[in-house]
Amino acid sequence: MPRTAPLRTDCSQCAALCCLALAFDKGRDFAFDKNPGEPCRNLSGYDCAIHDDLTERGMKGCVAYDCLGAGNRVVQEVFDGRSWQTEPRLTRVMIEAFAAMREVHKRIDLLRAAGAFELDPRDDQTRRSLLAQLETRRWSGPELNEFEVGLALEVDLFAHAIRDRLPEDFFEDR
């Protein structure tokens, strides 16, 4: 079974990477501005101090966000459980790895979803091959750095090639 089978977020296995890496602007979904690389002011250790009251406190964007398991996978797989919080020198490379792993997981999600539609056998074999490469790889930092110019590009070109065989709104949520 692939390591990423459920693409499930497990915050207990993460180091609050979304609370560090992501940026947001004050508005309808967030009560304040936050720059990328700046720990959220609601972060307390590895936990959100207002988690049970996010919506009421104007942070419904946090409630809606799902990294698809990229955070826990980066911490556990790429950094062997280490954290930017205990090893500050890892901050930048963990942020970069988190961004890249989110892209890996988005491509996995896209390829899985495309499998629900009728593709010709050659295209379905390509889809399965790309999916297997993404799901079974144990990623390292350098491999994630190369992802966007390698395998991600292959997936994107494949998705473009089958675009006319998928529903019009297929790519809206991906």
Short mmCIF file of the C-alpha atoms (twelve columns), coordinates in Angstrom:
data_MODEL
# 
_entry.id   MODEL 
# 
loop_
_atom_site.group_PDB 
_atom_site.id 
_atom_site.type_symbol 
_atom_site.label_atom_id 
_atom_site.label_alt_id 
_atom_site.label_comp_id 
_atom_site.label_asym_id 
_atom_site.label_seq_id 
_atom_site.Cartn_x 
_atom_site.Cartn_y 
_atom_site.Cartn_z 
_atom_site.pdbx_PDB_model_num 
ATOM 1   C CA . MET A 1   0.000   0.000  0.000   1 
ATOM 2   C CA . PRO A 2   1.352   3.466  -0.864  1 
ATOM 3   C CA . ARG A 3   2.681   5.514  2.023   1 
ATOM 4   C CA . THR A 4   0.392   8.404  0.994   1 
ATOM 5   C CA . ALA A 5   -2.763  6.295  0.573   1 
ATOM 6   C CA . PRO A 6   -5.177  8.541  2.443   1 
ATOM 7   C CA . LEU A 7   -3.451  11.928 1.862   1 
ATOM 8   C CA . ARG A 8   -4.620  12.583 5.379   1 
ATOM 9   C CA . THR A 9   -3.440  15.464 7.493   1 
ATOM 10  C CA . ASP A 10  -2.160  14.421 10.918  1 
ATOM 11  C CA . CYS A 11  -1.219  17.552 12.823  1 
ATOM 12  C CA . SER A 12  0.176   15.443 15.676  1 
ATOM 13  C CA . GLN A 13  2.932   14.289 13.292  1 
ATOM 14  C CA . CYS A 14  3.697   17.788 12.001  1 
ATOM 15  C CA . ALA A 15  5.601   20.771 13.366  1 
ATOM 16  C CA . ALA A 16  2.898   23.373 12.648  1 
ATOM 17  C CA . LEU A 17  4.371   24.027 9.206   1 
ATOM 18  C CA . CYS A 18  1.168   25.629 7.893   1 
ATOM 19  C CA . CYS A 19  1.222   28.028 10.859  1 
ATOM 20  C CA . LEU A 20  4.746   29.019 9.869   1 
ATOM 21  C CA . ALA A 21  4.982   28.806 6.096   1 
ATOM 22  C CA . LEU A 22  1.689   30.181 4.867   1 
ATOM 23  C CA . ALA A 23  0.808   33.830 4.470   1 
ATOM 24  C CA . PHE A 24  -2.627  35.389 4.746   1 
ATOM 25  C CA . ASP A 25  -4.245  38.785 4.622   1 
ATOM 26  C CA . LYS A 26  -6.682  40.262 7.084   1 
ATOM 27  C CA . GLY A 27  -10.180 40.041 5.673   1 
ATOM 28  C CA . ARG A 28  -13.174 37.749 5.490   1 
ATOM 29  C CA . ASP A 29  -11.199 34.577 6.319   1 
ATOM 30  C CA . PHE A 30  -8.471  35.890 8.617   1 
ATOM 31  C CA . ALA A 31  -8.520  38.328 11.542  1 
ATOM 32  C CA . PHE A 32  -5.007  39.662 10.894  1 
ATOM 33  C CA . ASP A 33  -2.170  39.705 8.357   1 
ATOM 34  C CA . LYS A 34  0.595   37.096 8.503   1 
ATOM 35  C CA . ASN A 35  3.735   36.985 6.381   1 
ATOM 36  C CA . PRO A 36  5.205   33.735 5.042   1 
ATOM 37  C CA . GLY A 37  7.875   32.371 7.366   1 
ATOM 38  C CA . GLU A 38  6.426   34.229 10.337  1 
ATOM 39  C CA . PRO A 39  4.947   31.939 13.020  1 
ATOM 40  C CA . CYS A 40  1.252   32.616 13.556  1 
ATOM 41  C CA . ARG A 41  0.668   34.603 16.725  1 
ATOM 42  C CA . ASN A 42  -1.854  31.956 17.812  1 
ATOM 43  C CA . LEU A 43  0.753   29.200 17.678  1 
ATOM 44  C CA . SER A 44  1.614   27.749 21.066  1 
ATOM 45  C CA . GLY A 45  4.326   25.134 20.674  1 
ATOM 46  C CA . TYR A 46  2.973   22.840 17.973  1 
ATOM 47  C CA . ASP A 47  -0.665  23.687 18.674  1 
ATOM 48  C CA . CYS A 48  -3.071  26.479 17.891  1 
ATOM 49  C CA . ALA A 49  -4.010  28.300 21.089  1 
ATOM 50  C CA . ILE A 50  -7.444  29.184 19.665  1 
ATOM 51  C CA . HIS A 51  -8.104  25.991 17.660  1 
ATOM 52  C CA . ASP A 52  -11.526 25.344 19.232  1 
ATOM 53  C CA . ASP A 53  -12.629 28.922 18.493  1 
ATOM 54  C CA . LEU A 54  -11.059 29.605 15.075  1 
ATOM 55  C CA . THR A 55  -14.299 30.548 13.318  1 
ATOM 56  C CA . GLU A 56  -15.494 32.749 16.158  1 
ATOM 57  C CA . ARG A 57  -12.094 34.472 16.286  1 
ATOM 58  C CA . GLY A 58  -12.179 35.335 12.569  1 
ATOM 59  C CA . MET A 59  -9.859  32.552 11.376  1 
ATOM 60  C CA . LYS A 60  -12.184 30.451 9.234   1 
ATOM 61  C CA . GLY A 61  -9.469  30.234 6.570   1 
ATOM 62  C CA . CYS A 62  -7.549  28.022 8.984   1 
ATOM 63  C CA . VAL A 63  -10.587 25.791 9.416   1 
ATOM 64  C CA . ALA A 64  -10.919 25.396 5.647   1 
ATOM 65  C CA . TYR A 65  -7.226  24.701 5.000   1 
ATOM 66  C CA . ASP A 66  -6.000  21.149 4.440   1 
ATOM 67  C CA . CYS A 67  -2.398  20.415 3.454   1 
ATOM 68  C CA . LEU A 68  -3.436  16.895 2.367   1 
ATOM 69  C CA . GLY A 69  -0.846  15.454 4.756   1 
ATOM 70  C CA . ALA A 70  2.094   17.356 3.293   1 
ATOM 71  C CA . GLY A 71  3.148   18.788 6.671   1 
ATOM 72  C CA . ASN A 72  3.246   15.525 8.543   1 
ATOM 73  C CA . ARG A 73  4.991   13.843 5.616   1 
ATOM 74  C CA . VAL A 74  7.707   16.526 5.461   1 
ATOM 75  C CA . VAL A 75  8.401   16.352 9.178   1 
ATOM 76  C CA . GLN A 76  8.369   12.566 9.430   1 
ATOM 77  C CA . GLU A 77  9.767   11.506 6.049   1 
ATOM 78  C CA . VAL A 78  12.068  14.287 4.908   1 
ATOM 79  C CA . PHE A 79  13.308  15.479 8.327   1 
ATOM 80  C CA . ASP A 80  12.956  12.287 10.381  1 
ATOM 81  C CA . GLY A 81  10.807  13.977 13.037  1 
ATOM 82  C CA . ARG A 82  13.030  17.035 13.459  1 
ATOM 83  C CA . SER A 83  11.477  20.494 13.706  1 
ATOM 84  C CA . TRP A 84  12.233  24.117 12.953  1 
ATOM 85  C CA . GLN A 85  11.074  24.875 16.492  1 
ATOM 86  C CA . THR A 86  13.860  22.884 18.134  1 
ATOM 87  C CA . GLU A 87  16.383  23.423 15.317  1 
ATOM 88  C CA . PRO A 88  15.805  26.953 13.983  1 
ATOM 89  C CA . ARG A 89  18.393  26.465 11.215  1 
ATOM 90  C CA . LEU A 90  15.842  24.121 9.561   1 
ATOM 91  C CA . THR A 91  13.195  26.835 9.214   1 
ATOM 92  C CA . ARG A 92  13.870  27.867 5.619   1 
ATOM 93  C CA . VAL A 93  14.447  24.367 4.255   1 
ATOM 94  C CA . MET A 94  11.338  23.030 6.003   1 
ATOM 95  C CA . ILE A 95  9.234   25.832 4.534   1 
ATOM 96  C CA . GLU A 96  10.594  25.021 1.069   1 
ATOM 97  C CA . ALA A 97  10.021  21.279 1.536   1 
ATOM 98  C CA . PHE A 98  6.480   21.918 2.773   1 
ATOM 99  C CA . ALA A 99  5.660   24.001 -0.306  1 
ATOM 100 C CA . ALA A 100 7.059   21.322 -2.613  1 
ATOM 101 C CA . MET A 101 5.325   18.448 -0.800  1 
ATOM 102 C CA . ARG A 102 2.020   20.315 -1.050  1 
ATOM 103 C CA . GLU A 103 2.584   20.331 -4.816  1 
ATOM 104 C CA . VAL A 104 3.366   16.591 -4.787  1 
ATOM 105 C CA . HIS A 105 0.149   15.901 -2.879  1 
ATOM 106 C CA . LYS A 106 -1.909  18.137 -5.181  1 
ATOM 107 C CA . ARG A 107 -0.642  16.105 -8.150  1 
ATOM 108 C CA . ILE A 108 -1.462  12.833 -6.366  1 
ATOM 109 C CA . ASP A 109 -4.961  14.122 -5.677  1 
ATOM 110 C CA . LEU A 110 -5.372  15.204 -9.310  1 
ATOM 111 C CA . LEU A 111 -4.192  11.862 -10.727 1 
ATOM 112 C CA . ARG A 112 -6.419  9.886  -8.369  1 
ATOM 113 C CA . ALA A 113 -9.433  12.002 -9.264  1 
ATOM 114 C CA . ALA A 114 -8.729  11.627 -12.996 1 
ATOM 115 C CA . GLY A 115 -8.968  7.855  -12.511 1 
ATOM 116 C CA . ALA A 116 -12.697 8.215  -11.913 1 
ATOM 117 C CA . PHE A 117 -13.199 9.182  -15.558 1 
ATOM 118 C CA . GLU A 118 -13.029 7.114  -18.684 1 
ATOM 119 C CA . LEU A 119 -9.574  7.418  -20.191 1 
ATOM 120 C CA . ASP A 120 -8.217  5.415  -23.067 1 
ATOM 121 C CA . PRO A 121 -5.998  2.539  -21.863 1 
ATOM 122 C CA . ARG A 122 -2.738  4.265  -22.815 1 
ATOM 123 C CA . ASP A 123 -3.682  7.438  -20.915 1 
ATOM 124 C CA . ASP A 124 -4.844  5.450  -17.916 1 
ATOM 125 C CA . GLN A 125 -1.545  3.554  -17.879 1 
ATOM 126 C CA . THR A 126 0.341   6.867  -17.976 1 
ATOM 127 C CA . ARG A 127 -1.835  8.157  -15.134 1 
ATOM 128 C CA . ARG A 128 -1.159  5.033  -13.059 1 
ATOM 129 C CA . SER A 129 2.574   5.183  -13.742 1 
ATOM 130 C CA . LEU A 130 2.836   8.834  -12.717 1 
ATOM 131 C CA . LEU A 131 0.718   8.172  -9.638  1 
ATOM 132 C CA . ALA A 132 2.913   5.233  -8.610  1 
ATOM 133 C CA . GLN A 133 6.029   7.390  -8.950  1 
ATOM 134 C CA . LEU A 134 4.519   10.039 -6.676  1 
ATOM 135 C CA . GLU A 135 2.990   7.702  -4.121  1 
ATOM 136 C CA . THR A 136 5.821   5.257  -3.578  1 
ATOM 137 C CA . ARG A 137 8.777   7.624  -3.532  1 
ATOM 138 C CA . ARG A 138 10.335  8.442  -0.204  1 
ATOM 139 C CA . TRP A 139 11.189  12.090 -0.810  1 
ATOM 140 C CA . SER A 140 14.352  13.850 0.239   1 
ATOM 141 C CA . GLY A 141 14.931  17.601 0.324   1 
ATOM 142 C CA . PRO A 142 16.968  17.619 -2.904  1 
ATOM 143 C CA . GLU A 143 14.340  15.510 -4.709  1 
ATOM 144 C CA . LEU A 144 11.626  17.926 -3.632  1 
ATOM 145 C CA . ASN A 145 13.739  20.820 -4.929  1 
ATOM 146 C CA . GLU A 146 13.820  19.148 -8.346  1 
ATOM 147 C CA . PHE A 147 10.149  18.150 -8.355  1 
ATOM 148 C CA . GLU A 148 8.779   21.222 -10.133 1 
ATOM 149 C CA . VAL A 149 11.127  20.897 -13.107 1 
ATOM 150 C CA . GLY A 150 10.808  17.128 -13.372 1 
ATOM 151 C CA . LEU A 151 7.930   14.947 -12.374 1 
ATOM 152 C CA . ALA A 152 5.530   17.831 -11.696 1 
ATOM 153 C CA . LEU A 153 5.995   19.010 -15.252 1 
ATOM 154 C CA . GLU A 154 5.276   15.497 -16.552 1 
ATOM 155 C CA . VAL A 155 2.037   15.359 -14.545 1 
ATOM 156 C CA . ASP A 156 1.014   18.832 -15.712 1 
ATOM 157 C CA . LEU A 157 1.662   17.966 -19.364 1 
ATOM 158 C CA . PHE A 158 -0.338  14.754 -18.953 1 
ATOM 159 C CA . ALA A 159 -3.221  16.637 -17.314 1 
ATOM 160 C CA . HIS A 160 -3.201  19.136 -20.153 1 
ATOM 161 C CA . ALA A 161 -3.252  16.304 -22.713 1 
ATOM 162 C CA . ILE A 162 -6.366  14.691 -21.175 1 
ATOM 163 C CA . ARG A 163 -8.107  17.965 -20.325 1 
ATOM 164 C CA . ASP A 164 -10.743 17.508 -23.055 1 
ATOM 165 C CA . ARG A 165 -11.804 14.145 -21.549 1 
ATOM 166 C CA . LEU A 166 -12.504 15.553 -18.090 1 
ATOM 167 C CA . PRO A 167 -15.441 17.647 -16.866 1 
ATOM 168 C CA . GLU A 168 -15.106 21.378 -17.461 1 
ATOM 169 C CA . ASP A 169 -14.873 22.140 -13.732 1 
ATOM 170 C CA . PHE A 170 -12.370 19.347 -12.941 1 
ATOM 171 C CA . PHE A 171 -9.391  21.656 -12.417 1 
ATOM 172 C CA . GLU A 172 -11.228 24.344 -10.416 1 
ATOM 173 C CA . ASP A 173 -10.584 22.765 -7.011  1 
ATOM 174 C CA . ARG A 174 -7.127  21.476 -7.817  1 
# 
